[in-house]
Amino acid sequence: MNIFITGSNGFVGSHLKEYLSQNYSKYTLFVPSSKELDLADESAVDDYILSNKIDIIIHLANRGGGRDTLDMKNVTEYNLRISQNMKKMSKKSSLLEVVQNMGNISLLLRLKRKTI
């Protein structure tokens, strides 16, 4: 099973990545950095998910709250766009369900053919 974790270098994402790596070795984790994959680029996200045959998306990425975003305009718009790109992918790929926790902007998507 292929699991795509966005925000895997953040606090929650890094701990989740470590936990899954240690306890679920049968899963393949895809954890691109923001330099490797621009989550705001819908086409790039679609290509990445389809080419890697992703079964599960755990969306934990967001921008804001750090020194690197002090001059960034439209942080809220950016965060909504990357979350929307994950949702759009669920429709394009026949993903089974969307569970969203806006407290930390997380999104879990599962494909119809696979479950956790």
N, C-alpha and C positions, 0 to 999 in steps of 0.2 A: 504494500500500500504506500502510495506517495503522498506525503504531507507537505504542504507549502505553508510556511510560517512567515508572515510579514511582521516587521518590528522585532526580529529575532536578536537584535543587538541592544534592545532596551531592557529594562529591569524585568518585566514579566516575561517577555519573549526569550531572553537569555536563560532564565530559570526553566522555562518550559522546554526549550531546546535541550538543555542538559538533562532534564528529567526523562524526556522521551528517548534520548540517545542511550541513557543508562538502563532504562526499564523496558523499552520496546524496540529491540534491535532488528526486528523483522520489518520495521517501517523505514522507508527512505525519506530523509528530511531534506527539503529544499528551502534554503535560508539565504536568499540573495540580499546583499546590502543595498542601500538606496543608490549607491554608485553603480551597482550591477544591474539594477532594474528600477526604472522610474515608475512608481505605482500610479502616478497621475496620467501616464500615457496609456490610454485604454487599449490601443493596438498592441503595445509591447506586453502588457499584462495578459491579454488574450493569447498571444503567441507563446508566452512563457508557460502558461497553464496548459495549453493544448500540446505543446511540443514535449513537455515533461510528464504528460499523462497524470496530472494531479488528481488525486481522489478526494482529498480533504484540504480545505483552506482554513487556517486559523489566522484571522486578521487582527493584529495587535498594533500595527504601525500608526503613528500620528506625528504631527509636528507641533511644536510649541512648548513653551516653558523653559527653554534653554537659551544660552547665550547665542547659539547658532541661528536663532530665529528672531532676534531682537529687531532686525531690519527687514524681516520678511513680511511682505504685505499679503493680505488675504489668507492668513493661516487657516482660518475656519473654512474658507472655500476649498483650500487644498485638501484638508482632512475629509471634508464631505465628498470631494471628487474621488479620492482614493477608495473610500468606502463604497461609493456608488459603482466604481469599476469592478469591485468584488461582487456586488449584487448583480450587475449586468451579466457577469460571467455565469452566474447561477442560471440565468434564463437561457443563455447561449449553449450551455453544456448539459442541460437537463439535470441540474443539481437538485437534490431531493428537498432539502430544507435550509432555511436561513434562521439562525439564532443570533440575535444581536444584543449586545450589552453596551449601551452608549456610555456607561460609566467610564470605561477605559477604551471605548471605540473598538470593541472586539467583535468579530464576526466569524461564525463557524459555518462552513458549507460542506455538506456531504453529498456525494454522488449517489444516484439511485442504485447503482450496481454494488456499492460498498457501504458498510456501516462500521462504526468503531466497535 
